Amino acid sequence: MTSEEKRYEKSDFNCDIKFMKNCSDIDPFDDDPDTLRAELSCGHIVGPQTLTDYCRIQLDAGKDELRCPLCNLQWSYTEVRKLAKLTPEEQQYFEEVLANNAIRRLLDIKNCPGCGWIIERSDSSSLCVQCTVCSVNKGQNFEFCWQCLREWKGHQPRSDRCDNEDCSNRGLDLLKNCATITLKDAEGIECPAVRACPTCALLLNHSTERSKYIVCSRCKNEFCFVCLKLTPDCLKTSSFYQLCSDGVAVRQTSIPVWRVN
């Protein structure tokens, strides 16, 4: 740890933070036994510099939520601001990027790989998107892939991939190829281990215990992990621990589009 890196000081003790000298759970190289670290709301231990650096990685990756890399629980921005000891400049950067990332997700916008212009996709069923700016500049139609952000190759429209090498939706691949789990308390029902929330498309796991219903950590809607209906709809013909009247929903082959209720 260098002298320029952030440290917790005695003045921080007035904050509502649980300090300790345990090694960092997130950074195995942050193990100085004389350095103070803090306990996050998820229970993991981290230092302010590691927390700052890891959250920056998530922001730069386009995330609009800050989550623990070990347990995937969400950290509030207020918690991160305090425990990461964000400077005023860092606070401004974090808040602006979080807001921009959220807008991009909700409005389905990306930067054109050709000119960098912000493009809003009008047809969510097709990965092939035209950039009018590049088309004018190049004097010919310019289309790119919404998924791999390279110039479009192959036939279109397509919703799975273009013909560029390694063009794939990792989330969709996980939905298609994940293992099968058994819901121990719900009649031993077997279903895919990963589901996309039918409301906001966040990928979720089930603990395999208690009822078949789970609450999405992003949109807060509750749905059935078995039939993929929202809980009120599923409960019309089923119960918390029984197989749904429609049976087990097949593996999802598309990512649901966010529906604002």
C-alpha atoms as an extended CHARMM CRD file, in Angstrom:
* protein
*
       261  EXT
         1         1  MET       CA              0.0000000000        0.0000000000        0.0000000000  PROA      1               0.0000000000
         2         2  THR       CA              1.4920000000        3.3450000000       -1.0290000000  PROA      2               0.0000000000
         3         3  SER       CA              1.3240000000        6.6110000000        0.8970000000  PROA      3               0.0000000000
         4         4  GLU       CA             -1.0240000000        8.0430000000       -1.7460000000  PROA      4               0.0000000000
         5         5  GLU       CA             -3.6620000000        5.3990000000       -1.1460000000  PROA      5               0.0000000000
         6         6  LYS       CA             -6.6020000000        6.0490000000        1.1250000000  PROA      6               0.0000000000
         7         7  ARG       CA             -6.5430000000        4.8880000000        4.7330000000  PROA      7               0.0000000000
         8         8  TYR       CA             -8.9740000000        5.0190000000        7.5970000000  PROA      8               0.0000000000
         9         9  GLU       CA             -7.8710000000        7.5110000000       10.2530000000  PROA      9               0.0000000000
        10        10  LYS       CA             -8.8590000000        8.1190000000       13.8920000000  PROA      10              0.0000000000
        11        11  SER       CA            -11.1510000000       10.9140000000       12.7270000000  PROA      11              0.0000000000
        12        12  ASP       CA            -13.2290000000        8.2950000000       10.8910000000  PROA      12              0.0000000000
        13        13  PHE       CA            -14.0970000000        6.6100000000       14.1980000000  PROA      13              0.0000000000
        14        14  ASN       CA            -16.9390000000        9.0850000000       14.6740000000  PROA      14              0.0000000000
        15        15  CYS       CA            -18.6700000000        7.4830000000       11.6800000000  PROA      15              0.0000000000
        16        16  ASP       CA            -21.0680000000        4.5810000000       12.0230000000  PROA      16              0.0000000000
        17        17  ILE       CA            -18.5190000000        2.1290000000       10.5970000000  PROA      17              0.0000000000
        18        18  LYS       CA            -17.2730000000       -1.1510000000       12.0350000000  PROA      18              0.0000000000
        19        19  PHE       CA            -13.4600000000       -1.0630000000       11.7780000000  PROA      19              0.0000000000
        20        20  MET       CA            -11.0920000000       -4.0320000000       12.0930000000  PROA      20              0.0000000000
        21        21  LYS       CA             -7.6180000000       -5.1770000000       11.0630000000  PROA      21              0.0000000000
        22        22  ASN       CA             -8.7450000000       -8.2990000000        9.2100000000  PROA      22              0.0000000000
        23        23  CYS       CA             -7.3130000000       -8.8700000000        5.7370000000  PROA      23              0.0000000000
        24        24  SER       CA             -9.4090000000       -7.6150000000        2.8350000000  PROA      24              0.0000000000
        25        25  ASP       CA            -11.8940000000      -10.1650000000        1.4990000000  PROA      25              0.0000000000
        26        26  ILE       CA            -11.9340000000       -8.5360000000       -1.9400000000  PROA      26              0.0000000000
        27        27  ASP       CA             -8.2150000000       -7.8630000000       -2.4940000000  PROA      27              0.0000000000
        28        28  PRO       CA             -5.9570000000      -10.7300000000       -1.2970000000  PROA      28              0.0000000000
        29        29  PHE       CA             -2.9050000000       -8.4590000000       -1.5230000000  PROA      29              0.0000000000
        30        30  ASP       CA             -4.3910000000       -5.9860000000        0.9580000000  PROA      30              0.0000000000
        31        31  ASP       CA             -3.2480000000       -7.9350000000        4.0240000000  PROA      31              0.0000000000
        32        32  ASP       CA             -1.1890000000       -5.5200000000        6.1360000000  PROA      32              0.0000000000
        33        33  PRO       CA             -2.0900000000       -6.5030000000        9.7390000000  PROA      33              0.0000000000
        34        34  ASP       CA             -1.5880000000       -2.9260000000       10.9360000000  PROA      34              0.0000000000
        35        35  THR       CA             -4.0490000000       -1.3750000000        8.4690000000  PROA      35              0.0000000000
        36        36  LEU       CA             -7.6620000000       -0.6690000000        9.3770000000  PROA      36              0.0000000000
        37        37  ARG       CA            -10.4330000000       -1.9170000000        7.1240000000  PROA      37              0.0000000000
        38        38  ALA       CA            -14.2240000000       -1.6600000000        7.2960000000  PROA      38              0.0000000000
        39        39  GLU       CA            -17.0600000000       -4.1440000000        7.2440000000  PROA      39              0.0000000000
        40        40  LEU       CA            -19.5190000000       -3.6220000000        4.4030000000  PROA      40              0.0000000000
        41        41  SER       CA            -23.2690000000       -4.1430000000        4.7540000000  PROA      41              0.0000000000
        42        42  CYS       CA            -22.8670000000       -7.5220000000        3.0260000000  PROA      42              0.0000000000
        43        43  GLY       CA            -20.4540000000       -8.6240000000        5.7510000000  PROA      43              0.0000000000
        44        44  HSD       CA            -17.2320000000       -8.5840000000        3.7160000000  PROA      44              0.0000000000
        45        45  ILE       CA            -14.1190000000       -6.6590000000        4.7470000000  PROA      45              0.0000000000
        46        46  VAL       CA            -12.4550000000       -4.0280000000        2.5590000000  PROA      46              0.0000000000
        47        47  GLY       CA            -10.2170000000       -0.9720000000        2.6510000000  PROA      47              0.0000000000
        48        48  PRO       CA            -11.2320000000        2.4150000000        1.1930000000  PROA      48              0.0000000000
        49        49  GLN       CA             -8.8230000000        2.2930000000       -1.7570000000  PROA      49              0.0000000000
        50        50  THR       CA             -9.8220000000       -1.2180000000       -2.7990000000  PROA      50              0.0000000000
        51        51  LEU       CA            -13.4920000000       -0.2790000000       -2.5460000000  PROA      51              0.0000000000
        52        52  THR       CA            -12.9510000000        2.8390000000       -4.6630000000  PROA      52              0.0000000000
        53        53  ASP       CA            -10.9790000000        0.9720000000       -7.3250000000  PROA      53              0.0000000000
        54        54  TYR       CA            -13.4130000000       -1.9320000000       -7.5690000000  PROA      54              0.0000000000
        55        55  CYS       CA            -16.4540000000        0.3700000000       -7.8400000000  PROA      55              0.0000000000
        56        56  ARG       CA            -14.7210000000        2.3150000000      -10.6160000000  PROA      56              0.0000000000
        57        57  ILE       CA            -14.3140000000       -0.9500000000      -12.5270000000  PROA      57              0.0000000000
        58        58  GLN       CA            -18.0620000000       -1.5610000000      -12.2540000000  PROA      58              0.0000000000
        59        59  LEU       CA            -18.8770000000        1.9840000000      -13.3800000000  PROA      59              0.0000000000
        60        60  ASP       CA            -16.5350000000        1.7270000000      -16.3670000000  PROA      60              0.0000000000
        61        61  ALA       CA            -18.2310000000       -1.5620000000      -17.2850000000  PROA      61              0.0000000000
        62        62  GLY       CA            -21.5530000000        0.2880000000      -17.6060000000  PROA      62              0.0000000000
        63        63  LYS       CA            -23.1030000000       -0.8650000000      -14.3250000000  PROA      63              0.0000000000
        64        64  ASP       CA            -25.7170000000        1.3210000000      -12.6680000000  PROA      64              0.0000000000
        65        65  GLU       CA            -25.5370000000       -0.6350000000       -9.4050000000  PROA      65              0.0000000000
        66        66  LEU       CA            -22.5520000000       -1.2810000000       -7.1580000000  PROA      66              0.0000000000
        67        67  ARG       CA            -22.3620000000       -4.9030000000       -6.0040000000  PROA      67              0.0000000000
        68        68  CYS       CA            -20.0470000000       -7.0940000000       -3.9470000000  PROA      68              0.0000000000
        69        69  PRO       CA            -17.9440000000       -9.3400000000       -6.2320000000  PROA      69              0.0000000000
        70        70  LEU       CA            -18.1190000000      -12.1620000000       -3.6820000000  PROA      70              0.0000000000
        71        71  CYS       CA            -21.8230000000      -12.3990000000       -2.8150000000  PROA      71              0.0000000000
        72        72  ASN       CA            -23.3930000000      -10.0820000000       -5.4400000000  PROA      72              0.0000000000
        73        73  LEU       CA            -25.3160000000       -8.1320000000       -2.7830000000  PROA      73              0.0000000000
        74        74  GLN       CA            -25.8960000000       -4.5060000000       -3.7280000000  PROA      74              0.0000000000
        75        75  TRP       CA            -24.1160000000       -1.6890000000       -1.8900000000  PROA      75              0.0000000000
        76        76  SER       CA            -25.9490000000        1.6120000000       -1.6100000000  PROA      76              0.0000000000
        77        77  TYR       CA            -24.1840000000        4.6360000000       -3.0520000000  PROA      77              0.0000000000
        78        78  THR       CA            -24.3820000000        6.2890000000        0.3910000000  PROA      78              0.0000000000
        79        79  GLU       CA            -22.4830000000        3.3500000000        1.8950000000  PROA      79              0.0000000000
        80        80  VAL       CA            -19.8510000000        3.3960000000       -0.8420000000  PROA      80              0.0000000000
        81        81  ARG       CA            -19.4050000000        7.1590000000       -0.5880000000  PROA      81              0.0000000000
        82        82  LYS       CA            -18.7010000000        6.8770000000        3.1280000000  PROA      82              0.0000000000
        83        83  LEU       CA            -16.6350000000        3.6860000000        3.2760000000  PROA      83              0.0000000000
        84        84  ALA       CA            -14.6280000000        4.4810000000        0.1410000000  PROA      84              0.0000000000
        85        85  LYS       CA            -13.9130000000        7.9760000000        1.4930000000  PROA      85              0.0000000000
        86        86  LEU       CA            -14.8070000000        9.4840000000       -1.8810000000  PROA      86              0.0000000000
        87        87  THR       CA            -13.3950000000       12.9270000000       -2.5450000000  PROA      87              0.0000000000
        88        88  PRO       CA            -15.7390000000       15.6480000000       -3.8710000000  PROA      88              0.0000000000
        89        89  GLU       CA            -14.3290000000       15.0240000000       -7.3400000000  PROA      89              0.0000000000
        90        90  GLU       CA            -14.9050000000       11.2750000000       -7.0300000000  PROA      90              0.0000000000
        91        91  GLN       CA            -18.4380000000       11.8320000000       -5.7440000000  PROA      91              0.0000000000
        92        92  GLN       CA            -19.2730000000       13.9310000000       -8.7830000000  PROA      92              0.0000000000
        93        93  TYR       CA            -17.7970000000       11.3010000000      -11.1130000000  PROA      93              0.0000000000
        94        94  PHE       CA            -19.6030000000        8.3900000000       -9.4060000000  PROA      94              0.0000000000
        95        95  GLU       CA            -22.9700000000       10.1760000000       -9.3940000000  PROA      95              0.0000000000
        96        96  GLU       CA            -22.7260000000       11.2700000000      -13.0290000000  PROA      96              0.0000000000
        97        97  VAL       CA            -21.6420000000        7.8490000000      -14.3060000000  PROA      97              0.0000000000
        98        98  LEU       CA            -24.2550000000        5.9860000000      -12.2360000000  PROA      98              0.0000000000
        99        99  ALA       CA            -26.9600000000        8.2600000000      -13.6530000000  PROA      99              0.0000000000
       100       100  ASN       CA            -25.7010000000        7.9280000000      -17.2290000000  PROA      100             0.0000000000
       101       101  ASN       CA            -25.4540000000        4.1500000000      -16.9580000000  PROA      101             0.0000000000
       102       102  ALA       CA            -29.0080000000        3.9570000000      -15.6170000000  PROA      102             0.0000000000
       103       103  ILE       CA            -30.2980000000        6.0890000000      -18.4900000000  PROA      103             0.0000000000
       104       104  ARG       CA            -28.4950000000        3.8990000000      -21.0090000000  PROA      104             0.0000000000
       105       105  ARG       CA            -30.0630000000        0.7610000000      -19.5840000000  PROA      105             0.0000000000
       106       106  LEU       CA            -33.5700000000        2.1610000000      -19.4300000000  PROA      106             0.0000000000
       107       107  LEU       CA            -33.5170000000        3.8550000000      -22.8300000000  PROA      107             0.0000000000
       108       108  ASP       CA            -31.4820000000        1.1500000000      -24.5950000000  PROA      108             0.0000000000
       109       109  ILE       CA            -28.8060000000        3.5020000000      -25.9330000000  PROA      109             0.0000000000
       110       110  LYS       CA            -25.1590000000        2.9140000000      -26.8290000000  PROA      110             0.0000000000
       111       111  ASN       CA            -22.3410000000        4.7040000000      -28.6020000000  PROA      111             0.0000000000
       112       112  CYS       CA            -21.8370000000        3.8890000000      -32.2660000000  PROA      112             0.0000000000
       113       113  PRO       CA            -18.4930000000        2.0410000000      -32.6800000000  PROA      113             0.0000000000
       114       114  GLY       CA            -17.8350000000        4.0120000000      -35.8510000000  PROA      114             0.0000000000
       115       115  CYS       CA            -18.2880000000        7.6280000000      -34.8040000000  PROA      115             0.0000000000
       116       116  GLY       CA            -19.0940000000        7.4880000000      -31.0930000000  PROA      116             0.0000000000
       117       117  TRP       CA            -22.4890000000        9.1250000000      -31.6050000000  PROA      117             0.0000000000
       118       118  ILE       CA            -25.1770000000        8.1330000000      -29.0870000000  PROA      118             0.0000000000
       119       119  ILE       CA            -27.6760000000        5.7830000000      -30.7390000000  PROA      119             0.0000000000
       120       120  GLU       CA            -31.0680000000        4.7290000000      -29.3760000000  PROA      120             0.0000000000
       121       121  ARG       CA            -32.2300000000        1.3510000000      -30.6290000000  PROA      121             0.0000000000
       122       122  SER       CA            -35.7670000000        1.5700000000      -31.9710000000  PROA      122             0.0000000000
       123       123  ASP       CA            -36.3340000000       -2.1640000000      -32.5160000000  PROA      123             0.0000000000
       124       124  SER       CA            -35.3820000000       -4.2950000000      -29.4850000000  PROA      124             0.0000000000
       125       125  SER       CA            -35.9770000000       -7.4880000000      -31.4820000000  PROA      125             0.0000000000
       126       126  SER       CA            -33.0630000000       -6.8330000000      -33.8650000000  PROA      126             0.0000000000
       127       127  LEU       CA            -29.3600000000       -6.5170000000      -33.0670000000  PROA      127             0.0000000000
       128       128  CYS       CA            -28.6570000000       -4.8030000000      -36.3750000000  PROA      128             0.0000000000
       129       129  VAL       CA            -28.6700000000       -1.0210000000      -35.9310000000  PROA      129             0.0000000000
       130       130  GLN       CA            -27.9910000000        1.6920000000      -38.4960000000  PROA      130             0.0000000000
       131       131  CYS       CA            -25.9790000000        4.8050000000      -37.6900000000  PROA      131             0.0000000000
       132       132  THR       CA            -27.1460000000        7.6770000000      -39.8810000000  PROA      132             0.0000000000
       133       133  VAL       CA            -24.0730000000        9.7870000000      -39.0510000000  PROA      133             0.0000000000
       134       134  CYS       CA            -21.6170000000        7.1080000000      -40.2550000000  PROA      134             0.0000000000
       135       135  SER       CA            -23.8260000000        6.3600000000      -43.2570000000  PROA      135             0.0000000000
       136       136  VAL       CA            -23.6270000000       10.0120000000      -44.3530000000  PROA      136             0.0000000000
       137       137  ASN       CA            -19.8870000000       10.2920000000      -43.6330000000  PROA      137             0.0000000000
       138       138  LYS       CA            -19.0500000000        7.0540000000      -45.4640000000  PROA      138             0.0000000000
       139       139  GLY       CA            -21.4720000000        7.6280000000      -48.3230000000  PROA      139             0.0000000000
       140       140  GLN       CA            -22.9910000000        4.1850000000      -47.7890000000  PROA      140             0.0000000000
       141       141  ASN       CA            -25.2110000000        2.4110000000      -45.2970000000  PROA      141             0.0000000000
       142       142  PHE       CA            -23.3780000000        1.6670000000      -42.0300000000  PROA      142             0.0000000000
       143       143  GLU       CA            -24.8290000000       -0.9000000000      -39.6490000000  PROA      143             0.0000000000
       144       144  PHE       CA            -23.3450000000       -2.3260000000      -36.4640000000  PROA      144             0.0000000000
       145       145  CYS       CA            -24.1590000000       -5.0850000000      -34.0050000000  PROA      145             0.0000000000
       146       146  TRP       CA            -25.8090000000       -3.9430000000      -30.7780000000  PROA      146             0.0000000000
       147       147  GLN       CA            -24.2970000000       -6.9110000000      -28.9550000000  PROA      147             0.0000000000
       148       148  CYS       CA            -20.6170000000       -6.9790000000      -29.9190000000  PROA      148             0.0000000000
       149       149  LEU       CA            -20.4280000000       -3.3290000000      -31.1150000000  PROA      149             0.0000000000
       150       150  ARG       CA            -18.6750000000       -4.1710000000      -34.3730000000  PROA      150             0.0000000000
       151       151  GLU       CA            -19.6990000000       -3.4820000000      -37.9500000000  PROA      151             0.0000000000
       152       152  TRP       CA            -22.5600000000       -5.8070000000      -38.8200000000  PROA      152             0.0000000000
       153       153  LYS       CA            -21.7950000000       -9.0690000000      -40.6160000000  PROA      153             0.0000000000
       154       154  GLY       CA            -24.3040000000      -11.5440000000      -41.9630000000  PROA      154             0.0000000000
       155       155  HSD       CA            -28.0130000000      -11.5110000000      -42.6460000000  PROA      155             0.0000000000
       156       156  GLN       CA            -30.4320000000       -9.3820000000      -40.6590000000  PROA      156             0.0000000000
       157       157  PRO       CA            -32.6250000000       -8.8590000000      -38.7980000000  PROA      157             0.0000000000
       158       158  ARG       CA            -31.3830000000      -11.2450000000      -36.1010000000  PROA      158             0.0000000000
       159       159  SER       CA            -31.9220000000      -11.2230000000      -32.3540000000  PROA      159             0.0000000000
       160       160  ASP       CA            -29.2630000000      -13.7670000000      -31.2850000000  PROA      160             0.0000000000
       161       161  ARG       CA            -25.9440000000      -12.6640000000      -32.8240000000  PROA      161             0.0000000000
       162       162  CYS       CA            -24.2220000000      -11.3430000000      -35.9530000000  PROA      162             0.0000000000
       163       163  ASP       CA            -21.5940000000      -13.2800000000      -37.9010000000  PROA      163             0.0000000000
       164       164  ASN       CA            -18.6330000000      -11.6070000000      -36.1950000000  PROA      164             0.0000000000
       165       165  GLU       CA            -16.4770000000      -14.1180000000      -34.3200000000  PROA      165             0.0000000000
       166       166  ASP       CA            -17.2790000000      -14.4160000000      -30.5840000000  PROA      166             0.0000000000
       167       167  CYS       CA            -20.4490000000      -12.3540000000      -30.8680000000  PROA      167             0.0000000000
       168       168  SER       CA            -22.6300000000      -13.7220000000      -28.0920000000  PROA      168             0.0000000000
       169       169  ASN       CA            -24.8080000000      -12.6070000000      -25.2070000000  PROA      169             0.0000000000
       170       170  ARG       CA            -23.1360000000      -14.0380000000      -22.1080000000  PROA      170             0.0000000000
       171       171  GLY       CA            -26.2610000000      -13.5930000000      -20.0310000000  PROA      171             0.0000000000
       172       172  LEU       CA            -28.3220000000      -15.4620000000      -22.6020000000  PROA      172             0.0000000000
       173       173  ASP       CA            -25.6840000000      -18.1910000000      -22.8240000000  PROA      173             0.0000000000
       174       174  LEU       CA            -25.9070000000      -18.6080000000      -19.0490000000  PROA      174             0.0000000000
       175       175  LEU       CA            -29.7000000000      -18.8720000000      -19.1590000000  PROA      175             0.0000000000
       176       176  LYS       CA            -29.4890000000      -21.5450000000      -21.8460000000  PROA      176             0.0000000000
       177       177  ASN       CA            -26.6550000000      -23.5980000000      -20.3740000000  PROA      177             0.0000000000
       178       178  CYS       CA            -26.8810000000      -23.2490000000      -16.5850000000  PROA      178             0.0000000000
       179       179  ALA       CA            -27.2470000000      -26.2790000000      -14.3130000000  PROA      179             0.0000000000
       180       180  THR       CA            -30.5370000000      -27.5640000000      -12.9090000000  PROA      180             0.0000000000
       181       181  ILE       CA            -31.4420000000      -27.0900000000       -9.2380000000  PROA      181             0.0000000000
       182       182  THR       CA            -33.9710000000      -28.7500000000       -6.9310000000  PROA      182             0.0000000000
       183       183  LEU       CA            -36.2240000000      -26.5730000000       -4.7750000000  PROA      183             0.0000000000
       184       184  LYS       CA            -36.0140000000      -28.6480000000       -1.6080000000  PROA      184             0.0000000000
       185       185  ASP       CA            -38.9790000000      -27.1110000000        0.2090000000  PROA      185             0.0000000000
       186       186  ALA       CA            -41.2370000000      -26.8990000000       -2.8390000000  PROA      186             0.0000000000
       187       187  GLU       CA            -42.0020000000      -30.5380000000       -3.5960000000  PROA      187             0.0000000000
       188       188  GLY       CA            -38.4880000000      -31.0590000000       -4.9530000000  PROA      188             0.0000000000
       189       189  ILE       CA            -39.3370000000      -29.1740000000       -8.1420000000  PROA      189             0.0000000000
       190       190  GLU       CA            -36.4540000000      -29.1120000000      -10.6300000000  PROA      190             0.0000000000
       191       191  CYS       CA            -35.8010000000      -25.9980000000      -12.7210000000  PROA      191             0.0000000000
       192       192  PRO       CA            -32.9040000000      -24.0220000000      -14.2560000000  PROA      192             0.0000000000
       193       193  ALA       CA            -30.4980000000      -22.5380000000      -11.6910000000  PROA      193             0.0000000000
       194       194  VAL       CA            -30.5360000000      -19.0810000000      -13.3270000000  PROA      194             0.0000000000
       195       195  ARG       CA            -33.5830000000      -17.0750000000      -14.3740000000  PROA      195             0.0000000000
       196       196  ALA       CA            -33.9550000000      -13.5830000000      -15.8160000000  PROA      196             0.0000000000
       197       197  CYS       CA            -36.4400000000      -11.4490000000      -13.8880000000  PROA      197             0.0000000000
       198       198  PRO       CA            -39.5370000000      -11.2220000000      -16.1230000000  PROA      198             0.0000000000
       199       199  THR       CA            -39.8510000000       -7.5190000000      -15.3140000000  PROA      199             0.0000000000
       200       200  CYS       CA            -36.3260000000       -6.0600000000      -15.4850000000  PROA      200             0.0000000000
       201       201  ALA       CA            -34.2150000000       -8.9580000000      -16.9010000000  PROA      201             0.0000000000
       202       202  LEU       CA            -31.7290000000       -9.1160000000      -13.9980000000  PROA      202             0.0000000000
       203       203  LEU       CA            -30.1850000000      -12.6000000000      -13.7950000000  PROA      203             0.0000000000
       204       204  LEU       CA            -31.0130000000      -14.2630000000      -10.4800000000  PROA      204             0.0000000000
       205       205  ASN       CA            -30.3720000000      -17.4600000000       -8.5400000000  PROA      205             0.0000000000
       206       206  HSD       CA            -32.6550000000      -19.2720000000       -6.0770000000  PROA      206             0.0000000000
       207       207  SER       CA            -31.3250000000      -20.4650000000       -2.7040000000  PROA      207             0.0000000000
       208       208  THR       CA            -33.2530000000      -23.7590000000       -3.2760000000  PROA      208             0.0000000000
       209       209  GLU       CA            -34.8890000000      -23.2930000000        0.1430000000  PROA      209             0.0000000000
       210       210  ARG       CA            -38.3110000000      -22.0200000000        1.2360000000  PROA      210             0.0000000000
       211       211  SER       CA            -40.9540000000      -21.0600000000       -1.3100000000  PROA      211             0.0000000000
       212       212  LYS       CA            -40.5800000000      -20.9700000000       -5.0700000000  PROA      212             0.0000000000
       213       213  TYR       CA            -41.0350000000      -17.1780000000       -5.0940000000  PROA      213             0.0000000000
       214       214  ILE       CA            -38.1550000000      -14.6900000000       -5.0120000000  PROA      214             0.0000000000
       215       215  VAL       CA            -37.9310000000      -10.8950000000       -4.9260000000  PROA      215             0.0000000000
       216       216  CYS       CA            -35.8010000000       -9.2220000000       -7.5960000000  PROA      216             0.0000000000
       217       217  SER       CA            -33.0640000000       -7.1460000000       -5.9710000000  PROA      217             0.0000000000
       218       218  ARG       CA            -33.2700000000       -4.5210000000       -8.7410000000  PROA      218             0.0000000000
       219       219  CYS       CA            -36.9430000000       -3.8670000000       -9.5500000000  PROA      219             0.0000000000
       220       220  LYS       CA            -38.2850000000       -5.3270000000       -6.2440000000  PROA      220             0.0000000000
       221       221  ASN       CA            -40.9820000000       -7.3330000000       -8.0290000000  PROA      221             0.0000000000
       222       222  GLU       CA            -41.6690000000      -10.8370000000       -6.7270000000  PROA      222             0.0000000000
       223       223  PHE       CA            -42.0440000000      -13.6730000000       -9.2100000000  PROA      223             0.0000000000
       224       224  CYS       CA            -42.1660000000      -17.4550000000       -9.3760000000  PROA      224             0.0000000000
       225       225  PHE       CA            -38.8090000000      -19.0650000000      -10.1520000000  PROA      225             0.0000000000
       226       226  VAL       CA            -40.6370000000      -22.0650000000      -11.6010000000  PROA      226             0.0000000000
       227       227  CYS       CA            -43.2610000000      -20.6880000000      -14.0230000000  PROA      227             0.0000000000
       228       228  LEU       CA            -41.8060000000      -17.1460000000      -14.3040000000  PROA      228             0.0000000000
       229       229  LYS       CA            -45.1450000000      -15.4660000000      -13.6010000000  PROA      229             0.0000000000
       230       230  LEU       CA            -45.3860000000      -12.5790000000      -11.1570000000  PROA      230             0.0000000000
       231       231  THR       CA            -46.3870000000      -13.9460000000       -7.7570000000  PROA      231             0.0000000000
       232       232  PRO       CA            -49.9910000000      -12.6150000000       -7.7230000000  PROA      232             0.0000000000
       233       233  ASP       CA            -50.6330000000      -14.2400000000      -11.1130000000  PROA      233             0.0000000000
       234       234  CYS       CA            -49.0630000000      -17.5550000000      -10.1140000000  PROA      234             0.0000000000
       235       235  LEU       CA            -50.9830000000      -17.6730000000       -6.8230000000  PROA      235             0.0000000000
       236       236  LYS       CA            -54.3020000000      -17.5360000000       -8.6940000000  PROA      236             0.0000000000
       237       237  THR       CA            -53.8960000000      -21.2190000000       -9.5860000000  PROA      237             0.0000000000
       238       238  SER       CA            -51.0580000000      -22.4340000000       -7.3510000000  PROA      238             0.0000000000
       239       239  SER       CA            -49.4990000000      -22.0560000000       -3.8750000000  PROA      239             0.0000000000
       240       240  PHE       CA            -46.1320000000      -21.2040000000       -2.3440000000  PROA      240             0.0000000000
       241       241  TYR       CA            -44.7510000000      -24.7350000000       -2.1820000000  PROA      241             0.0000000000
       242       242  GLN       CA            -46.5520000000      -26.6140000000       -4.9630000000  PROA      242             0.0000000000
       243       243  LEU       CA            -45.8440000000      -27.1320000000       -8.6320000000  PROA      243             0.0000000000
       244       244  CYS       CA            -47.4190000000      -24.4020000000      -10.7600000000  PROA      244             0.0000000000
       245       245  SER       CA            -50.5190000000      -25.2140000000      -12.7730000000  PROA      245             0.0000000000
       246       246  ASP       CA            -48.5740000000      -24.4510000000      -15.9630000000  PROA      246             0.0000000000
       247       247  GLY       CA            -45.6110000000      -26.5530000000      -14.8590000000  PROA      247             0.0000000000
       248       248  VAL       CA            -41.9520000000      -25.5360000000      -15.0980000000  PROA      248             0.0000000000
       249       249  ALA       CA            -41.2080000000      -22.7900000000      -17.6110000000  PROA      249             0.0000000000
       250       250  VAL       CA            -38.6430000000      -23.8310000000      -20.2040000000  PROA      250             0.0000000000
       251       251  ARG       CA            -35.2000000000      -22.2740000000      -20.2260000000  PROA      251             0.0000000000
       252       252  GLN       CA            -35.3770000000      -18.6530000000      -21.3320000000  PROA      252             0.0000000000
       253       253  THR       CA            -34.1110000000      -18.0840000000      -24.8550000000  PROA      253             0.0000000000
       254       254  SER       CA            -34.3420000000      -14.2980000000      -24.8470000000  PROA      254             0.0000000000
       255       255  ILE       CA            -33.6410000000      -11.5270000000      -22.3670000000  PROA      255             0.0000000000
       256       256  PRO       CA            -36.8930000000       -9.8510000000      -21.2420000000  PROA      256             0.0000000000
       257       257  VAL       CA            -37.2520000000       -6.1620000000      -22.0510000000  PROA      257             0.0000000000
       258       258  TRP       CA            -37.5930000000       -3.9160000000      -19.0030000000  PROA      258             0.0000000000
       259       259  ARG       CA            -41.2270000000       -3.1330000000      -18.3090000000  PROA      259             0.0000000000
       260       260  VAL       CA            -41.8430000000       -0.0860000000      -16.1280000000  PROA      260             0.0000000000
       261       261  ASN       CA            -44.9630000000       -0.7400000000      -14.0650000000  PROA      261             0.0000000000
